[in-house]
Amino acid sequence: MKQLIEGEDYYMLPDGRLVFSAKYHLDRGYCCGKGCLNCPFEYVNVDDEIRRSRLLDKRKQNGEADR
């Protein structure tokens, strides 16, 4: 298993949560369906269509449409 590198594969939020980077997701190669903050796969495996739409809308509002 590959050793993860902070700042490249993930970063920490001030509240202590770990967030995987888009690079990590691209290296993994698929959407896990959990609605990850940096998902570069347009949330294709998020089962709930309403939740998927909200995640995509939030990304667009934040100016992150071009991942």
N, C-alpha and C positions, 0 to 999 in steps of 0.2 A: 504494500500500500504506500502511495506517495505521501511524503511529509508535506503538510500544508505550510505555506509561508504567509505570515501576517502581512497585510498591505498588498499582497498579490492575489492570494486565494480567498482571503477573508479580511474583515476588519471588525473591530468591536465598537458597539454603540456606547455612549456614556453610561447607560443603565446596565451595562454588562452583557447584553445580548450579542451573539456572534452573527455576522451577516456574510454570507458567501458572495464573492464578486461575480460579475458576469463572466470573467475569464474562467473561474472555477466551474461555472455551469456549462460553458462551452467545452471545456476539457472533459467534463462528465459526459456530455453529448446528448442529453435529453431533458425534458421538463418533468419534474417529479410530481407536479400537480398540487403542490402545497401553497402556491401563490408567493413564491420567494420574491423579495424586494428587487433583486437584480436579474430576474429571469430573462434571458435573451430569446426565449422561444415563444413569446406572445401568449404564455400561459395555456398552451394547447392541451395540456392534460388536467386542467382544473375542471372537475366534473360539473360543478354548479355554474351554469351559463350566466346567471345573474352576477355571481361573484367574479367570474372571469371578466365580464363587461365592466364591472366597477374597478377592477384592477387595471384594466387597459385605459379606462377613462382617467383614473388617477395618474397614471404614467403620462398621458397626454397633457394633463393640466400642469404637471411638473416640468414639461418641456423635455421629456425623456423618450419621445416617440421613436427616435432613430437609434436603437440599440443594436 
